[in-house]
Amino acid sequence: MALNRYKLSQLIIQRREKYNGIEELPIRGVSRDGFISPKQENADLSIYNVFYQNDFVFNPARMELNSIALNTEIKKGICSSLYEIFYVSRNDILLPEYLNLFIKRNEFARRCSFDAIGSARNYFRTYNLGEFEIDLPPLEVQKKYVKIYKALQYNLKVYESKLDDLKLVCDGYIENLKKNCECKKIGKYISRVDIKNSDNKIKNVKNVSVYKCFNEPTSKVNRNELKNYKVVKPNQISFVQTTHNEKVFAYALNDTDDDIVVSSVNEVFESDLEYLLPEYLCMFFNRKEFDRYARFHSWGSARETFTWNDLINVKIPIPTIDVQKNISNVFKIYNKRKKYVEVLKNRISNICPILIAGAMKEAR
């Protein structure tokens, strides 16, 4: 066996097909985690691009974040006209799934960032990708390592499905309480917190994610200048007031033992633990129904916001603390497993360069 080197321009072809509007097709967006539901509503679909099974779809303005996905699930779909699409034309020497392993590496994302060009914004196009060189092992070796990757992905999907089951249990508890327990405004049980990191001692800076958790900042943050950031202590909740772009009520509970700092534009609050547990409150915030509620009650001209005054008028069923504790235990298990899913995703992402290295070593 041996390795053969190719330019990707020899192996891929860009697809340029516009949607005809006749057949009803699923619409997809793209992120570094794969295909996602589209964020833009009421878009002009006549300019959308068509993609097929085993096509790669990517956002030219976000390739430094590895915003690219291989379609292995649907036969045909459409995506934003801003996206670019390509497919493997030489299936006799390159598997699309093996190319996906090559792409899903941090090294690939760094190269895309370096090669992207533009004036107002840097773009990485299909012709840029065509200049990349790839060393290919024989197909039987490619199949072997793709099989390993698929097995890991399958295990992740199984675990995620169990996570969805727990989410249904949590939502079911809330729906049952809404029918059998009086709903009260939460303003009586929560307090606004506005503590600044004025001494600049706390360096544990986080973003509030649309996935309703704290995560690492995506933009560069000067950790030596965090004086204006707000402090979120353990058991406190922070939320993002804007809802127009996110389309969700983005919040996060500090369930750690350490203080966190967040952007000064975020709101921070705590609950009266004698009457309302933060985990129970988060169960209510975690539902899609509440996302719709927050979007409906958001106001503004240039930017729609769901403010503190809107939050304190939210009505929820508030049972006894013992009942809240029992329900919250399920939610805690859900959150633990949710974090574990994120760990699995990171491990699968980090294993791609190992699989590529293994395939090359075996071919040599």
Secondary structure, DSSP 8 states (H G I E B T S, - for coil): ---EEEEGGGTEEEE--B--SSS---EEEEETTEEE----SS--GGG-EEEETTEEEE-TTSGGGT-EEE--S-SEEEE-TTSEEEEES-TTT--HHHHHHHHSSHHHHHHHHHH-B-SSS-B--HHHHTT-EEEE--HHHHHHHHHHHHHHHHHHHHHHHHHHHHHHHHHHHHHHHHHHS-EEEGGGTEEEE--B-TT-----B-EE-TTSSEE--SS---TT--TTSEEE-TT-EEE-SB-TTT-S--EEE--SSS-EEE-TTSEEEEE-TTT--HHHHHHHHTSHHHHHHHHHT-B-SSS-B--HHHHTT-EEE---HHHHHHHHHHHHHHHHHHHHHHHHHHHHHHHHHHHHHHHHHHH-
